[in-house]
Amino acid sequence: MSDPRLPDPRLPDPRLPDPHVSGPRRTGSRLPDPGRSDHRRLGRELGLFGGDPLIGAGLPYLLPDGAAVRHVLEEYVREVERRAGYRHVCSPVLGKRELYELSGHWEHYRDDMFPPMRVGGEDLVLRPSLCPHHALIYASRARSHRELPLRLAELGGMYRAELSGVLGGLSRVRAIQLNDGHLFCAPDQVAGELRGALELIRRVHADLGLKPARYRLSLPGEGAKYAGSPEDWARSAELLAEALAGFDFERAPGEAAFYGPKIDVQVADRAGREWTLSTVQVDFHQPERFGLEYTGPDGRAHRPVLVHRSILGSLERVLAQLIEDHGGAFPPWLAPVQVTVFPVGDAEFPAAATLSEQCLDAGLRCEVVPADRGSLAARIRGHRLVPYQAVLGPRETEEGLVAVRLRDGRRPDPVPAGEFLAEVLARVGARGGQLWR
């Protein structure tokens, strides 16, 4: 069986040559240098993701370690949203063509959508966006002003027919898992919801160690065809500019969505290329198209305003950014494997299994690397990106201690197993980069 940590020679995309691939491989205990590699190379070397021509370009798969990081991100952002008053929904990745005609996507965005599939006499389309489904969820029953703002969120799939020449690694793909959210609110609530969304983005980016390159106010360009009235566009742009007060931002004509201006939070990869990660948008167009209403305090029907926001953006793109920012050496709370336990010999294996079980019961991602997989030094080198390495020899096993090796090379004094577990849990719970007290 092949070692999943070794590069898979099938993975490089021949249409996207990687200038780093021909360089020498690193050996020994040195950590990868993120300044010399982009996430495509690191993803192959560290067994995080891959691809196959039989699946198709722009359709990467995540290997177990990459999937572990993604699952942590999913659980984290759901909890952050739940605490911020969001209700989570699940919606299908398909919709009838008529749905996208109603939303305006078919008129304005059709070239970026996959072609319809004829099924049972109907044309079904892979969705390019989640907002039409969420609009229908809002419209599924009568709404009162007392329910507003209604914050709906979903980690859902969407699909874009990107041209082959622009695809690359995880940064630009055709199948996207988006951390999406839609806030249906009264007009006087829009400003507060925009500020709340931006603060949530800032908090999540801080937890992940992401540093935006810039904030961009994306506005319509000259001559392009946009949906909605000029008056609504002007109102949307004004609201977004007010929400950005206190932020250093730039105006970018021609970068708006077809239904409204937006705030784009830009990040830069190691090659200096900018990517849009998080977004906030104000939309007067789709509530009008879908006939969305709520009953106001006056007992009359009113039109809500729709705020689109994505805190993490696509999980693929944020994972690419994290791989590059950390060089594969993820902070303890994000690491695919947080603890590896090394029994020095076969006699220590039962104690190693017990410690591993304690880690797993505490919610940590832990693996035992038994003695039959090589010398202790070789096993440690093979897991050098794991934040915590617990070595159990005869003395440690007899005295209930753990000899700790940290990823940064430090070796704290041996500690009781309970103290080791408590310290690791404290570092993981802090969501920072510090490994030890």
C-alpha positions as CSV (number, residue, x, y, z in Angstrom):
1,M,0.0,0.0,0.0
2,S,1.4,3.5,-0.8
3,D,2.1,6.0,1.9
4,P,-0.6,8.7,1.7
5,R,1.9,11.3,2.8
6,L,4.0,10.9,-0.4
7,P,3.2,12.9,-3.5
8,D,0.8,11.3,-5.9
9,P,2.3,11.7,-9.4
10,R,-1.2,11.8,-11.0
11,L,-2.1,15.0,-9.2
12,P,-0.5,17.9,-11.0
13,D,-2.8,19.5,-13.5
14,P,-1.0,19.6,-16.9
15,R,-2.9,22.9,-17.7
16,L,-1.6,24.5,-14.6
17,P,2.2,23.9,-14.4
18,D,3.5,24.3,-10.8
19,P,6.9,26.1,-10.9
20,H,7.8,24.5,-7.6
21,V,7.3,20.8,-8.5
22,S,10.8,20.4,-10.1
23,G,12.6,21.6,-6.9
24,P,14.3,19.2,-4.5
25,R,12.2,17.5,-1.8
26,R,12.8,18.3,1.8
27,T,14.2,15.7,4.1
28,G,14.8,15.4,7.8
29,S,12.8,17.2,10.5
30,R,12.6,20.6,9.0
31,L,9.1,22.0,8.5
32,P,7.9,22.9,5.0
33,D,8.7,26.5,4.1
34,P,5.5,28.1,3.0
35,G,7.4,30.8,1.2
36,R,8.7,28.3,-1.3
37,S,5.5,26.3,-1.9
38,D,1.9,27.0,-2.8
39,H,-1.0,25.0,-1.4
40,R,-1.0,22.7,-4.4
41,R,2.5,21.3,-3.6
42,L,1.9,21.2,0.1
43,G,-1.4,19.5,-0.4
44,R,0.3,16.7,-2.3
45,E,3.2,16.4,0.0
46,L,1.1,16.3,3.2
47,G,-1.7,14.1,1.9
48,L,-4.4,16.8,2.2
49,F,-6.1,16.7,-1.1
50,G,-5.8,15.3,-4.6
51,G,-7.5,15.0,-8.0
52,D,-8.0,12.5,-10.8
53,P,-8.7,13.0,-14.5
54,L,-11.5,10.6,-14.3
55,I,-13.3,12.9,-11.8
56,G,-12.5,16.0,-13.8
57,A,-10.6,19.3,-13.7
58,G,-11.6,21.7,-10.9
59,L,-13.1,18.8,-8.9
60,P,-10.6,18.0,-6.2
61,Y,-11.2,15.5,-3.4
62,L,-10.0,15.8,0.2
63,L,-8.0,13.0,1.7
64,P,-8.5,12.1,5.4
65,D,-6.2,14.8,6.8
66,G,-7.7,17.5,4.6
67,A,-11.2,16.3,5.4
68,A,-10.4,16.5,9.1
69,V,-9.5,20.2,8.8
70,R,-12.6,20.9,6.8
71,H,-14.8,19.1,9.4
72,V,-13.3,21.3,12.1
73,L,-14.0,24.4,10.1
74,E,-17.6,23.3,9.5
75,E,-18.2,22.6,13.2
76,Y,-16.6,25.8,14.2
77,V,-18.5,28.2,11.9
78,R,-21.8,26.5,12.6
79,E,-21.3,27.1,16.3
80,V,-20.2,30.7,15.7
81,E,-23.3,31.3,13.6
82,R,-25.6,29.6,16.0
83,R,-24.4,31.8,18.8
84,A,-25.0,34.8,16.5
85,G,-28.7,34.0,16.1
86,Y,-28.6,32.1,12.8
87,R,-30.9,29.2,12.0
88,H,-29.4,26.5,9.8
89,V,-31.2,24.9,6.9
90,C,-30.4,22.3,4.2
91,S,-31.5,22.7,0.6
92,P,-30.9,20.6,-2.6
93,V,-28.2,21.4,-5.0
94,L,-30.6,21.2,-8.0
95,G,-33.4,23.6,-9.0
96,K,-35.7,24.0,-12.0
97,R,-34.5,26.4,-14.6
98,E,-37.6,28.5,-13.9
99,L,-36.2,29.2,-10.4
100,Y,-33.1,30.8,-11.9
101,E,-35.2,32.7,-14.4
102,L,-37.1,34.1,-11.5
103,S,-34.0,35.0,-9.5
104,G,-32.3,36.6,-12.5
105,H,-29.4,34.2,-12.6
106,W,-30.5,32.7,-16.0
107,E,-30.5,36.1,-17.6
108,H,-27.4,37.5,-16.0
109,Y,-25.3,34.5,-15.0
110,R,-26.1,31.7,-17.5
111,D,-22.6,31.5,-19.1
112,D,-21.2,30.5,-15.7
113,M,-23.8,27.9,-15.0
114,F,-23.8,24.2,-16.0
115,P,-26.3,23.4,-18.8
116,P,-29.8,22.1,-17.8
117,M,-30.4,18.4,-17.4
118,R,-33.7,17.1,-18.9
119,V,-35.3,14.9,-16.3
120,G,-39.0,13.8,-16.3
121,G,-39.9,16.6,-18.7
122,E,-38.3,19.3,-16.6
123,D,-35.0,21.2,-17.0
124,L,-33.0,20.9,-13.8
125,V,-29.9,23.0,-13.1
126,L,-27.0,22.6,-10.7
127,R,-27.3,25.7,-8.6
128,P,-24.7,28.5,-9.0
129,S,-25.9,30.1,-5.7
130,L,-27.9,29.3,-2.6
131,C,-29.9,32.5,-2.4
132,P,-32.9,31.4,-4.6
133,H,-33.4,28.4,-2.4
134,H,-33.3,30.5,0.8
135,A,-35.7,33.0,-0.7
136,L,-38.2,30.1,-1.2
137,I,-37.6,28.9,2.3
138,Y,-38.5,32.4,3.6
139,A,-41.6,32.5,1.4
140,S,-42.7,29.0,2.6
141,R,-45.1,30.7,5.1
142,A,-46.3,34.1,6.2
143,R,-43.8,36.2,8.1
144,S,-44.2,38.8,10.8
145,H,-42.0,41.8,11.6
146,R,-41.5,40.1,15.0
147,E,-39.4,37.4,13.3
148,L,-37.0,39.8,11.7
149,P,-34.2,39.8,11.2
150,L,-34.4,36.2,10.1
151,R,-30.9,34.8,9.7
152,L,-30.6,31.7,7.7
153,A,-27.3,29.9,7.1
154,E,-26.2,26.8,5.3
155,L,-23.0,25.0,4.4
156,G,-24.1,24.0,0.9
157,G,-22.9,22.9,-2.5
158,M,-23.0,25.1,-5.5
159,Y,-21.5,24.7,-9.0
160,R,-19.9,27.1,-11.4
161,A,-18.9,26.2,-15.0
162,E,-15.4,27.8,-14.7
163,L,-13.2,27.8,-17.7
164,S,-10.4,25.2,-17.6
165,G,-7.7,27.8,-17.8
166,V,-8.6,29.5,-14.6
167,L,-8.9,26.4,-12.4
168,G,-6.2,25.8,-9.8
169,G,-5.9,23.6,-6.7
170,L,-8.5,24.5,-4.2
171,S,-8.5,28.2,-4.9
172,R,-10.7,28.0,-8.1
173,V,-12.9,24.9,-8.5
174,R,-16.2,23.9,-10.1
175,A,-17.8,22.3,-7.1
176,I,-17.9,24.7,-4.2
177,Q,-19.0,24.1,-0.6
178,L,-20.0,27.6,0.5
179,N,-20.5,28.9,4.0
180,D,-23.5,31.0,3.0
181,G,-26.0,33.0,4.9
182,H,-29.0,35.2,4.1
183,L,-30.5,37.8,6.4
184,F,-34.1,38.9,5.8
185,C,-34.6,42.1,7.6
186,A,-36.7,45.3,7.8
187,P,-35.1,48.4,6.1
188,D,-34.2,50.0,9.5
189,Q,-32.4,46.8,10.5
190,V,-30.0,46.6,7.5
191,A,-27.3,48.8,8.9
192,G,-27.1,46.8,12.1
193,E,-27.0,43.5,10.2
194,L,-24.2,44.7,7.9
195,R,-22.1,45.7,10.9
196,G,-22.8,42.4,12.6
197,A,-21.8,40.5,9.6
198,L,-18.5,42.4,9.3
199,E,-17.7,41.9,13.0
200,L,-18.4,38.2,12.6
201,I,-16.0,38.0,9.7
202,R,-13.4,39.9,11.6
203,R,-13.7,37.6,14.6
204,V,-13.6,34.4,12.6
205,H,-10.6,35.6,10.6
206,A,-8.8,36.4,13.9
207,D,-9.5,32.9,15.2
208,L,-8.1,31.4,12.0
209,G,-5.1,33.6,11.9
210,L,-6.2,35.0,8.5
211,K,-5.1,38.5,7.6
212,P,-7.1,40.3,4.9
213,A,-5.1,42.0,2.2
214,R,-7.8,44.6,1.9
215,Y,-11.5,45.3,2.0
216,R,-13.1,46.1,-1.3
217,L,-16.4,47.9,-2.1
218,S,-17.4,46.3,-5.4
219,L,-19.5,48.5,-7.5
220,P,-21.1,48.3,-11.0
221,G,-19.0,49.0,-14.0
222,E,-19.7,51.1,-17.1
223,G,-21.8,49.4,-19.8
224,A,-22.5,46.2,-18.0
225,K,-26.1,44.9,-17.5
226,Y,-27.3,44.7,-14.0
227,A,-30.6,43.8,-12.4
228,G,-32.7,46.2,-10.4
229,S,-33.2,50.0,-10.4
230,P,-30.4,52.6,-10.2
231,E,-32.0,53.9,-7.1
232,D,-31.8,50.6,-5.3
233,W,-28.1,50.3,-6.4
234,A,-27.4,53.7,-4.9
235,R,-29.1,52.8,-1.6
236,S,-27.2,49.5,-1.4
237,A,-23.8,51.2,-2.1
238,E,-24.5,53.9,0.5
239,L,-25.4,51.3,3.2
240,L,-22.3,49.2,2.5
241,A,-20.0,52.3,2.5
242,E,-21.5,53.3,5.9
243,A,-20.9,49.8,7.3
244,L,-17.3,50.0,6.2
245,A,-16.7,53.2,8.3
246,G,-13.6,52.5,10.4
247,F,-12.3,50.0,7.8
248,D,-9.6,50.9,5.3
249,F,-11.3,50.0,2.0
250,E,-11.1,50.6,-1.7
251,R,-13.8,51.1,-4.3
252,A,-13.7,48.7,-7.2
253,P,-16.0,49.5,-10.2
254,G,-17.0,46.5,-12.3
255,E,-16.7,43.9,-9.5
256,A,-20.4,44.0,-8.3
257,A,-22.7,41.0,-8.4
258,F,-25.5,41.3,-11.0
259,Y,-28.1,42.0,-8.3
260,G,-26.2,44.5,-6.2
261,P,-22.9,45.9,-4.9
262,K,-20.9,44.0,-2.3
263,I,-18.1,44.1,0.2
264,D,-15.3,41.7,-0.7
265,V,-12.7,40.7,1.9
266,Q,-9.6,39.9,-0.1
267,V,-6.7,37.6,0.9
268,A,-3.4,37.2,-0.8
269,D,-1.7,33.8,-1.4
270,R,2.1,33.3,-1.2
271,A,2.5,34.3,-4.9
272,G,0.8,37.6,-4.2
273,R,-2.4,36.7,-6.0
274,E,-5.6,38.1,-4.5
275,W,-8.7,36.0,-3.8
276,T,-12.1,37.0,-2.5
277,L,-12.8,35.1,0.7
278,S,-15.7,36.6,2.7
279,T,-18.5,38.8,1.2
280,V,-21.4,41.0,2.4
281,Q,-24.1,42.2,0.0
282,V,-27.3,44.2,0.1
283,D,-30.0,43.0,-2.3
284,F,-33.3,44.8,-3.0
285,H,-33.7,42.9,-6.3
286,Q,-34.5,39.3,-5.3
287,P,-37.0,40.1,-2.6
288,E,-38.9,42.0,-5.3
289,R,-38.6,39.1,-7.8
290,F,-39.7,36.5,-5.4
291,G,-42.5,38.7,-4.0
292,L,-41.2,38.3,-0.4
293,E,-43.2,40.0,2.3
294,Y,-43.7,40.4,6.0
295,T,-46.5,41.9,8.1
296,G,-45.5,45.1,9.7
297,P,-46.6,46.6,13.0
298,D,-49.3,48.5,11.0
299,G,-50.8,45.1,9.8
300,R,-49.8,45.8,6.2
301,A,-47.5,43.9,3.9
302,H,-43.9,45.2,3.6
303,R,-41.0,44.1,1.5
304,P,-37.9,42.8,3.4
305,V,-34.3,43.6,2.4
306,L,-32.0,40.7,1.8
307,V,-28.4,40.8,3.1
308,H,-26.2,38.1,1.6
309,R,-23.1,37.2,3.7
310,S,-20.4,34.5,3.7
311,I,-18.2,34.5,6.8
312,L,-15.6,31.9,5.6
313,G,-16.4,31.9,1.9
314,S,-15.9,28.6,0.2
315,L,-14.3,25.9,2.3
316,E,-12.0,25.0,-0.6
317,R,-10.6,28.4,-0.8
318,V,-10.2,29.0,2.9
319,L,-8.5,25.6,3.2
320,A,-6.0,26.6,0.4
321,Q,-5.3,29.8,2.3
322,L,-4.7,28.1,5.6
323,I,-2.4,25.5,4.0
324,E,-0.2,28.3,2.6
325,D,-0.4,30.5,5.7
326,H,0.7,27.7,8.0
327,G,2.8,25.7,5.7
328,G,0.8,22.6,6.7
329,A,1.8,23.2,10.4
330,F,-1.8,24.0,11.4
331,P,-2.4,25.5,14.9
332,P,-3.4,22.8,17.5
333,W,-7.2,23.3,17.1
334,L,-7.1,22.9,13.3
335,A,-4.4,20.2,13.0
336,P,-5.7,17.0,11.3
337,V,-4.0,14.9,14.0
338,Q,-3.4,16.8,17.2
339,V,-1.6,14.1,19.3
340,T,0.5,11.2,18.3
341,V,1.5,8.6,20.9
342,F,4.8,6.7,20.4
343,P,5.4,3.6,22.5
344,V,9.1,3.0,22.6
345,G,8.6,-0.7,22.4
346,D,5.9,-3.3,22.3
347,A,5.7,-3.5,26.0
348,E,4.5,0.1,26.2
349,F,1.8,-0.3,23.6
350,P,-1.1,-1.0,26.1
351,A,-0.2,2.2,28.0
352,A,-0.1,4.1,24.6
353,A,-3.5,2.7,23.7
354,T,-4.9,3.9,27.0
355,L,-3.5,7.4,26.6
356,S,-4.9,7.5,23.0
357,E,-8.3,6.4,24.3
358,Q,-8.3,9.2,26.8
359,C,-7.4,11.8,24.1
360,L,-10.2,10.5,21.9
361,D,-12.7,10.6,24.7
362,A,-11.7,14.2,25.3
363,G,-12.5,15.0,21.7
364,L,-8.9,15.2,20.4
365,R,-7.7,13.7,17.2
366,C,-5.1,11.2,18.2
367,E,-3.2,8.3,16.7
368,V,-0.9,5.6,18.1
369,V,2.3,4.9,16.1
370,P,3.5,1.5,17.2
371,A,7.1,0.4,17.5
372,D,6.9,-1.9,14.4
373,R,6.7,1.1,12.1
374,G,10.3,2.0,12.6
375,S,12.7,3.5,15.0
376,L,11.5,6.2,17.4
377,A,13.4,8.9,15.6
378,A,12.0,7.9,12.2
379,R,8.4,7.7,13.6
380,I,8.8,11.2,15.1
381,R,10.2,12.6,11.8
382,G,7.3,11.1,9.9
383,H,4.8,13.0,12.1
384,R,6.8,16.2,12.6
385,L,3.8,18.4,11.7
386,V,1.6,17.0,14.6
387,P,1.6,19.6,17.4
388,Y,1.9,17.1,20.3
389,Q,4.0,14.0,20.4
390,A,3.7,11.8,23.5
391,V,6.5,9.3,24.0
392,L,6.0,6.4,26.4
393,G,9.0,4.4,27.5
394,P,9.5,2.1,30.4
395,R,9.8,4.9,33.0
396,E,6.8,6.8,31.7
397,T,4.7,3.7,31.7
398,E,5.7,2.7,35.2
399,E,5.2,6.2,36.7
400,G,2.1,7.3,34.6
401,L,4.0,10.1,32.9
402,V,4.2,11.4,29.4
403,A,7.4,12.6,27.7
404,V,6.3,15.5,25.6
405,R,7.8,16.6,22.4
406,L,6.4,19.7,20.7
407,R,6.3,20.4,17.0
408,D,8.6,23.4,17.5
409,G,11.3,21.2,18.9
410,R,10.8,21.9,22.6
411,R,10.8,19.1,25.1
412,P,9.0,20.0,28.4
413,D,9.6,18.0,31.5
414,P,7.6,14.7,31.6
415,V,4.2,15.3,33.1
416,P,1.4,13.1,34.4
417,A,-1.0,11.9,31.7
418,G,-3.9,14.0,33.2
419,E,-1.8,17.1,33.2
420,F,-0.7,16.5,29.6
421,L,-4.3,16.1,28.5
422,A,-5.4,19.2,30.4
423,E,-2.7,21.4,28.8
424,V,-3.4,20.2,25.3
425,L,-7.2,20.8,25.7
426,A,-6.4,24.3,27.0
427,R,-4.3,25.1,24.0
428,V,-6.9,23.7,21.6
429,G,-9.7,25.5,23.3
430,A,-7.8,28.8,23.1
431,R,-7.8,28.5,19.2
432,G,-4.4,30.1,19.1
433,G,-0.9,29.0,17.9
434,Q,0.7,28.6,21.3
435,L,1.7,25.0,21.9
436,W,2.5,24.9,25.6
437,R,2.3,27.1,28.7
